[in-house]
Amino acid sequence: MMCGGRSTGVEVMATGGPAPESEADDSVVRFGEYTLDAMRFELRRGDDPIHVEPRVFDVLVHLVAHRDRVVSKHELLDDVWGDRFVGESALTSRIKAARRAVGDDGHRQAVIRTVHGRGYQFVATIEPAGVPLRRPAVEDGQRIRFFTAADGTRIAFAESGSGPPLVKAANWLTHLDLEWDSPVWGHWLAALSDGYRLIRYDERGCGLSDRDEVRITFDAWVADLADVVDAAVVDGPFTLLGISQGGAVAVAYAAQHPERVDALVLVGAYARGRMVRAATADEREDAALDINLAKVAWRRGEDAFFDVFASQFLPDATAMQRAAFNDLQRETTSATNAGRFLEEFAAIDIADVLPLVRCPTIVFHARDDHRVPVDQGIELAATIPNSRLVLLDSRNHLLTVDEPAWPVFVAELRRFLAETAAR
């Protein structure tokens, strides 16, 4: 552990199963009634999606990609779990779940064959659909560490990739370990770690950071960001990324530390929370309902309640992406913290801080964002000096890997970062 922003603790490696390079040349494969779509993170029977946990999906993808040979248990454990220590029982349970998902079992073995003493082989006849079978991955995985903030709260942060530093301010619903394999976040982490040293962390009250009896305030979030920069030993100016409410935290830090931030990237962000910008009694009632619904959803833990948030964050996601998002909601924070977070988000007001930002800024916002209205992105770009606005053709608050807006976002982001680096 460490205090005062310098880590002296043990580093935790968590590769999360970097995807192997494919030996086949297909990413959408069909076998019998089933379709495995690696890029969309989806398994379907006919037109109906089948929900499987990420590790089970990874096992299926790896077996299909290397279907020309028997895959050893050791290889599967290495490539799906990476450096995390798990026993063979974990693999056995995932193989059983994978068989169950595709209508197979240990007796029939019509899809996954057990070769005793050697491993497993995918033996079903497939029909390739012609795109490379691989999932976005970061070659060297991620490195998770911890530090202790001045008030005693333990904060988890992670690094992946290499190159110029890119620091991501924390946003709600993250879990450094679980999101590494998530179809909601995996492509984000792969893209942001490609050519950059990506540094991100779990917000206090979320993920691997302390959750119980922690101070959840806007000022604490900004202080945590400053501590993460120190703990990660970021030398010199860096690019700062803020997504959703993390955008307001990033803006506040950039205004307070103009010498540290040389470029600011805001995605689906806002300067004023729902209660602050509510102009009518109906809007205030809607904001209060959002907070109360979160308390009920996390207390009950049922998809029917989590689906309300999934429909706002990811209205055009696949059934598997929605289910994965619900799983992430369930595992990320507590019922008590969920309500406290949304109360604090609703009270955010940094409108007066926007003109104080001095670095080049790019603002991305989906035109039909169902969670944060597009006028919030327009307000940011119109008020922050030296900023530009990029509107994306999407309804999703979090862009998915398979929607047309995703490659547009990545291309525009890389163009902006190349321009700022050349200055």
SETOR-640499 format. One record per atom (N, C-alpha, C): residue in one letter; y, x negated, z. Coordinates in steps of 0.05 Angstrom, whole numbers, plus 5000, padded with zeros to 4 digits. Last residue first. Layout:
BEGIN
AYXZ/...
//
This chain:
BEGIN
R539449544362/R542249514369/R542749264385/A534049614355/A535449444336/A538349394343/A532650004392/A531749724396/A533149524379/T534650454367/T535950354392/T535150074398/E531150494323/E534050464319/E535450354344/A526250564348/A526650334331/A529650284326/L527151054373/L526650814389/L527050564373/F527751394327/F529851364347/F529551104363/R522651344304/R525051264289/R527351214308/R519451544344/R519151264336/R521551164321/L521252084343/L521451924367/L521351624360/E519852244292/E522652234300/E523152064325/A514252204295/A515752054275/A518652024283/V513052574337/V512252284339/V513952114320/F514953064315/F516052954340/F515452654342/V511653104270/V514553084267/V515852964291/P506553154293/P507252904278/P510252874273/W507753684319/W507053434334/W507553184318/A508654114286/A510953994300/A510353724313/P503654294268/P505354134250/P507654004264/E498454204319/E500654364307/E502454184290/D494653914345/D493954014319/D496254174306/V496253764396/V495653554377/V495453654348/T501954144420/T499054094418/T498553894395/L507554084463/L506454084436/L503554014437/L509554534510/L508154274507/L506854274480/H511655004494/H513354834511/H512154554511/N510855274428/N509655154452/N511754984467/R512655454382/R513155634405/R512155504431/S516055054332/S513855114350/S514755324371/D519254634299/D518154894292/D515654954309/L524554334335/L521754324326/L520754604320/L530553994329/L529254244335/L526554244321/V533953484357/V531753524338/V530353784346/L540353224367/L538553444372/L536453464350/R543352654398/R542552804375/R540453014382/S549052344431/S546352464431/S545852614405/N553852154451/N552151984435/N549252084435/P554252524513/P555552364492/P553352204477/I551853164526/I551252874530/I552552714507/T553053664503/T554653564525/T554153264531/A549553804463/A552453854458/A554153724480/A544553704484/A545553544461/A548553574457/L544454104524/L544153824531/L545353644509/E544954584495/E546954514515/E546854214521/I540154564466/I542754544451/I544954464470/G536554644507/G536554394492/G539154354477/Q537955164519/Q538154954540/Q538154684527/D536855474476/D539655424481/D540055214503/V531355544477/V532455324460/V535355274466/P528555664542/P529955754518/P531255514503/V522455484564/V525255404567/V526655474542/R517855784547/R518355724575/R521255654581/H517355844493/H516956084509/H517456034539/D521155604440/D519955534466/D519855784484/D522655614387/D521755864400/D520355814426/R524055094375/R525855314368/R525255574383/A523254584422/A521954774404/A523755014400/H527053994424/H526554254435/H525254434414/F529453354441/F527553514426/F527253784440/V534752934439/V533853174452/V531953324433/I536452264452/I535352454433/I534152684448/T541751814465/T539952024474/T538952194451/P544551194486/P543751374464/P541551564473/C547851224551/C545951104532/C545451294508/R550951474589/R552251284571/R550451174549/V552452074622/V550451904610/V551651734589/L556452404639/L556452144651/L554351954639/P555852924620/P557852754607/P557852464617/L551753124658/L551253064629/L553252884616/V553453284708/V552553004705/V552252924675/D554553814708/D556853634711/D556053334707/A549354024704/A551254064682/A553553864684/I545154044738/I546253774733/I548253794710/D541754414778/D544254444764/D545554164761/I536054774800/I537154534787/I539754594774/A533555214820/A536155154831/A537354904819/A528555244797/A530455464790/A533255394800/F526054814821/F526654804792/F528855004785/E525455014873/E527154784868/E527954764839/E521755424863/E524355484876/E526355264871/L517555144841/L519055324824/L521655404836/F515854844887/F516754714862/F518554904846/R514355244922/R516555074929/R517754934905/G509855464895/G512255624900/G514655464906/A506555004896/A507255134871/A509755304874/N505754894951/N507454714935/N508354844909/T502255314964/T504755284978/T506755114962/A497855214931/A499355464928/A502155444941/S497954534906/S497154744924/S498754994919/T496154214842/T497754244867/T496654484883/T492054124803/T494353944805/T495853974832/E487854464792/E487254214806/E489754054814/R490054894765/R488454944789/R488154694806/Q492354664720/Q494054804740/Q492554824767/L487654484695/L489654284705/L491454414726/D485354964681/D483954784699/D485854584711/N489255144645/N488755294670/N487255124691/F488654764606/F491154784619/F490854934646/A483554894588/A483954634600/A486654624616/A484555394567/A482755374590/A483055104604/R487955254525/R488855424546/R487155404571/Q484354944494/Q486754824505/Q487954984528/M480655344481/M479855114497/M482254974510/A483655694451/A482455794476/A481655554493/T489555344427/T486855444424/T485855544451/A496455554433/A494255364438/A491555504432/D501155834431/D499655804406/D497255614409/P503455824482/P502756084470/P500956054445/L503855464530/L502255404506/L501455664492/F507355644570/F507355364563/F505955304536/Q506156194570/Q508956104567/Q509055804558/S500756234577/S501956374554/S504856304549/A500155964625/A499055844600/A500355974576/F502256344660/F503656084656/F502755954630/V498356734654/V501156804651/V502756554645/D493656494668/D494056554640/D496956624634/F493456494723/F494256254710/F494856294680/F491557024730/F494256954739/F495156694725/A486456994707/A488257224700/A491157164708/D483856574732/D485056534705/D486956754698/E485256474801/E483956624780/E485356584753/G487356304850/G485856114834/G484356244810/R490256524892/R487856664883/R486056484866/R494256144900/R492756244923/R490156374914/W496356084849/W495055854862/W493355934886/A498256614841/A496356484823/A494856264836/V502056694883/V499556864881/V497456724864/K505856314870/K504656314897/K501956464896/A507256484819/A506056214823/A504656204850/L509756964829/L507256964814/L505756704818/N514456804854/N512456954870/N509656954856/I517056554811/I516456404835/I514156544851/D517556984775/D516256734767/D515356574791/L520757334804/L517957404798/L516357164790/A525657064803/A524257094829/A521357164825/A526757114749/A526456844760/A524956864787/D527257664744/D525257524729/D524657254741/E531757744776/E529257864784/E526957734770/R535557484745/R535057384772/R532357494782/E535557824701/E534757534698/E534157414725/D537358294724/D534758284712/D533757994709/A542558164738/A540658224759/A537758214749/T544857604698/T544657894704/T542557924727/A544757074690/A547457204688/A547257494696/A541856474709/A541456764708/A544256904709/R542555944717/R543556044692/R543156354689/V540255884768/V543055804763/V544155924738/M535056064762/M536856214780/M539756134775/R533055674725/R533155964719/R535056124736/G537355084722/G534955234728/G535355534724/R540454684675/R540954894695/R538355054698/A538854324637/A540754234657/A541054424680/Y532354184609/Y534654364615/Y536354244636/A527554024556/A528953994581/A531254194585/G524153904514/G523854164527/G525354174554/V525353244526/V523553424511/V523353684526/L529352674516/L529052924531/L527353114514/V530352004525/V528952194509/V528452444526/L534951474523/L534051704538/L532851904518/A535850774530/A535351004512/A534151234529/D536850424570/D538050364544/D537550584523/V538050394637/V536950564616/V538350504590/R540750044672/R537850034670/R536750174646/E546150154675/E545349874667/E542349854663/P546550664695/P547050624667/P546250344657/H544450994740/H543650714735/H544150654705/Q546351514743/Q546651344766/Q546151054761/A544851714693/A547651714700/A548251524724/A539351654696/A540851504675/A543751494682/Y538152014737/Y537651734741/Y539251564721/A539652504713/A540952414738/A540552124742/V536052504669/V538952504665/V540352404689/A531052534696/A531752304679/A534752284674/V531553034720/V531252804737/V531952554721/A531753354674/A534053354692/A533953104711/G526653254653/G529053174638/G531453164656/G523053474686/G523253184688/G525653084672/Q522753994669/Q524653934691/Q524953634696/S521153754605/S521653994621/S523553924644/I520953054608/I519853294596/I520253524615/G524152454594/G523952684612/G523052934598/L523951754590/L523152004579/L523052224600/L527551174578/L526851374598/L526251634584/T526950484563/T527150764553/T526150954573/F530549974599/F528150104589/F528850374578/P533149314616/P533449594609/P530849714597/G529548894664/G531348944642/G531449244636/D522948994686/D525248804684/D526948884660/V519549354729/V520749384702/V523149204701/V515549404770/V516949154763/V517849164734/A513549844792/A512249764767/A513449494757/A517049914834/A514249854840/A512849744815/D521850044807/D521649804823/D518749724827/V520350534783/V521450314767/V521250044781/V519150814830/V517050754810/V517850524792/D524150874853/D522150714867/D519850634848/A526651214817/A527850944822/A525750764835/L523351664824/L523551534798/L524651244801/D524651784877/D521951704870/D521851564843/A529951954872/A529351714888/A526551604881/V529152424843/V530652204831/V530151944846/W526152714881/W525052654855/W526452414842/A529852764923/A527452614928/A526152534901/D533653104898/D534452824906/D531952654911/F530653574894/F531453434870/F532253144876/T524953604939/T527753654932/T528453494907/I520253654982/I520553724953/I523453794948/R516853265025/R519553365020/R519853404990/V510353475046/V512153285033/V514853425027/E505553695068/E507953655084/E509853445072/D501053435021/D501453585046/D504053505060/R500553084977/R501153374973/R502053514998/D501552444948/D501252614972/D502152894967/S498852384881/S500852334901/S500352514925/L495352574844/L494252374863/L496352294884/G498053224837/G496153024828/G495152834849/C503953324878/C502253374855/C500253154851/G507353174918/G506353444919/G504353514897/R511352784875/R510552834903/R509653124905/E508652704809/E510752804827/E509652834855/D505452144786/D505152414795/D507352484815/Y508051754731/Y507251784759/Y506952084765/R508151224682/R508551494690/R507451534718/I509550784631/I509450804660/I510051094668/L507350444575/L507950704586/L507550704616/R509349994536/R508149994563/R509050244576/Y507850124467/Y509650124490/Y508050094516/G504250174426/G506449994422/G508449984445/D502250754449/D501850604425/D504350434419/S503351094490/S502350824497/S501950644473/L504751554465/L506851424481/L505951144489/A499851714442/A502251654425/A504351494440/A496551784487/A495851604465/A498251514449/L499252174515/L498951914527/L498151704506/W499052604478/W501552504488/W501252214498/H493552694475/H494952594451/H497752494458/G492452884528/G491252644517/G492752524494/W494453374548/W496053124551/W494952884536/V490753774534/V493653844536/V495353584535/P485753574537/P486753634511/P489653724510/S485153034585/S485853314579/S486753354550/D484052554605/D481952664588/D482752944578/W488652464635/W487752254616/W485752364597/E489252854672/E490552894646/E489852684626/L486352664716/L485252884701/L486652914674/D489652224736/D486852194729/D485952414709/L494852434743/L494452184728/L491552154719/H496953044733/H494952914750/H494052674735/T502153524731/T500853284721/T498853184742/L505653974740/L503054004729/L501953754716/W512353754726/W510453924740/W507753924725/N513853064714/N514353354711/N512053504724/A516952424724/A514852624730/A515752904723/A519252044669/A519752174694/A517652394699/K516451494640/K516451784638/K516951894666/V518750914609/V518251044635/V518451344631/L516850404572/L517550684568/L516750834594/P517949724557/P517449924577/P518450204568/P514849434498/P517249504513/P516749724533/G507849314510/G510249304494/G512649354510/S501749694518/S503349454522/S505649454502/G497850184556/G499050064532/G500549814539/S499650434620/S497850424598/S499350304574/E500050564690/E500950414667/E498850424645/A501951014743/A499950894724/A501350764701/F502451204812/F503551154786/F501551004769/A503151614869/A501351484850/A502751444824/I506151554932/I506551634905/I504551474887/R506451794998/R505051614979/R505251724951/T511951835040/T510351975020/T509051765001/G515551585075/G512651575081/G510851715061/D520651545058/D520151765078/D517151785084/A520551135020/A521851085046/A521251295067/A513851144992/A516751184991/A517851155019/T508850704976/T509750894996/T512750904995/F504750684917/F506650574935/F507550784954/F499050534875/F500450704894/F502650544908/R496150554808/R496850424833/R498450624851/I491850524752/I493150694772/I493650534798/R491850394686/R491650264712/R493250424732/Q487950624630/Q490350624647/Q489750494674/G485450344568/G485550534590/G488150524606/D485850024523/D485249894549/D485350084573/E486750404480/E484650214480/E483950104508/V487351084486/V488750834491/V486750624496/A486251594437/A485451434460/A487251194462/P484552204405/P486652014412/P485751854437/R477852204380/R479852324397/R482052114402/R474452264318/R475352104341/R477552254355/L472052304260/L471252414286/L472152224308/P476452404204/P475052224223/P474552344250/V474352974165/V476552834178/V475352644199/G470053294138/G471653094125/G474052964138/A466153614154/A468453744142/A470553554135/P458853574151/P461553464156/P463753614142/E453953904181/E455453924156/E458253814161/I447753664211/I450653734211/I451653754183/T442053794248/T443053744221/T445953834221/A441053474312/A441453714296/A442653634269/V440753024344/V438753054323/V439153304306/F443352524382/F444052784371/F442352814346/Q439752214435/Q440552214407/Q441152504398/Y439551794493/Y439652054480/Y440552024451/G435251304522/G437751454523/G437451724509/R430550994542/R432650884524/R435251044525/G426951254574/G427250964578/G429350834560/H425951744526/H425351644553/H425451344554/V430552054494/V428651844487/V428151694513/T432052714484/T431852504504/T429752304495/R436453004436/R433752914442/R433852694464/I440053554424/I440253304438/I437453224447/V437853974392/V440553864386/V440753584398/A432954114408/A433454144380/A436154024372/Q430254124458/Q431453874448/Q431853884418/R426854474487/R427054494458/R428054234446/H427254284541/H424654324529/H424854324498/G432554244555/G430954004558/G428154034546/D436154624504/D435254564532/D433454324531/D441754944469/D439354764471/D438454744500/G446555184460/G444155344457/G441555174458/V450954884471/V450154904443/V447455034440/A451354894527/A453654984511/A452855034481/R446654654544/R447054934549/R449255054531/R447654124529/R445454274516/R445854574520/A451954014563/A452354004535/A450154154520/A449454064613/A451554254606/A452054254576/K445853624609/K444853894613/K446854104605/I449553214605/I447753264583/I446553544585/R451953264656/R453553324632/R451753364607/S447653134689/S448753404692/S450453474667/T446852594673/T444752794669/T445853074670/L451652364691/L451052374662/L448952594657/A451052414746/A453352534733/A452852564703/S446452124754/S446252414759/S448652554746/E447751594749/E446451724726/E446252024730/G454251544781/G451451504779/G450251644755/V460351194768/V458951444772/V455951384769/F466350854773/F463450844780/F462351124785/R470450754717/R469950914741/R466950904748/D471350504670/D470850334694/D470350494719/G468651014630/G470150764631/G469350604656/W466151484619/W467351454645/W468851194649/V464751414565/V465851674574/V467251644601/D463050884559/D465050994540/D466251264549/D459450784601/D461750614596/D463850744580/L455751204596/L457251174621/L459751004617/L453851094545/L455251344550/L456851324576/E451450594554/E453650624534/E455250874540/H447450734591/H449550534598/H451950564579/K444151054561/K445651174583/K447950994591/S444750934490/S443650884516/S445351014538/V443251314434/V445451214451/V444451174479/V439851194375/V439551274403/V441851154419/R443351354314/R441751184331/R441551314359/D446651664285/D444751514270/D442951344287/R450651884317/R448152044314/R445951894298/H455451764338/H453451554336/H450651674332/A458452234339/A459552004325/A457451784320/V455152544372/V455452614344/V456452374328/L455852274421/L453252304409/L453352374380/H461452334428/H460252074426/H457552084413/V461952894432/V463352754411/V462052474407/L458853004478/L458153114452/L459352954430/V461852724517/V459052654512/V458152754485/D466753004514/D466652724507/D463752634501/F465053504535/F466053484507/F465953194497/V463953354586/V461753454570/V462553444540/R469053204604/R466853004602/R464553094585/P471953704601/P472553474583/P470353274581/E467554284601/E469354104614/E469753854597/V467954804552/V466454604566/V468454404579/H468155434525/H469455254544/H467555064556/I467955594458/I466255554482/I467655354500/P470856074415/P470955824429/P469155824453/D468156414360/D468656434388/D468656154402/D466556424308/D469456414313/D470156414342/G460956054319/G462256234300/G465256204303/R462655734374/R460255864363/R461256084345/R466155124382/R466055404375/R463255494367/L470054674417/L467354734409/L467255034405/E475654244411/E474554514412/E471654524402/F479853874403/F478453894429/F477054164432/R481853794354/R482954024368/R481654064396/M478953354340/M481853324342/M483153564356/A473553534340/A474453324359/A477453314362/D470154084337/D472753984326/D473953794346/L464154324321/L465354134340/L467854024326/T461054944315/T462954754303/T464154584325/Y454655274306/Y456755144322/Y458554964306/E450155474285/E452355664289/E454855534301/G448454874255/G447555144261/G449955334263/F453954484260/F451054474262/F450054744271/R459554154234/R458154414239/R455154364240/V465253774252/V462453794243/V461354054250/V470753424242/V470053704246/V467153724235/S470852894230/S471752974256/S471253264262/D467252374197/D467852654199/D468752724227/D464351914186/D466951954174/D467752244175/A461451514239/A461351724218/A464051764207/E462851184276/E461151074256/E460651274234/S469251154307/S467051304295/S465451144276/E470650814365/E471150834337/E468750964324/P470651214425/P469651004408/P470651034380/A475951354471/A474051444450/A473151214432/P475751164538/P476951124512/P474951204490/G474951404594/G473251444570/G474651404544/G478251304636/G478051574627/G476551604601/T479750844662/T479950844633/T479751124622/A482550614715/A481550874707/A481850904677/M482950184769/M482650214741/M481450484735/V487550074819/V485250234812/V485150254782/E489349534861/E489749674836/E487249834829/V491249544928/V489149494909/V489749664884/G498149364945/G495549484949/G493549414927/T503249244944/T501549024953/T498649124956/S509049404906/S506249464913/S504749214922/R515349574928/R513649354917/R510749394926/G518549974951/G518449954923/G516749724912/G518450025007/G520849914994/G520549854965/C511549855016/C513949995024/C516249875009/M504749954996/M507249804997/M509549985006/M497649835000/M500050005000/M502549835000/
//
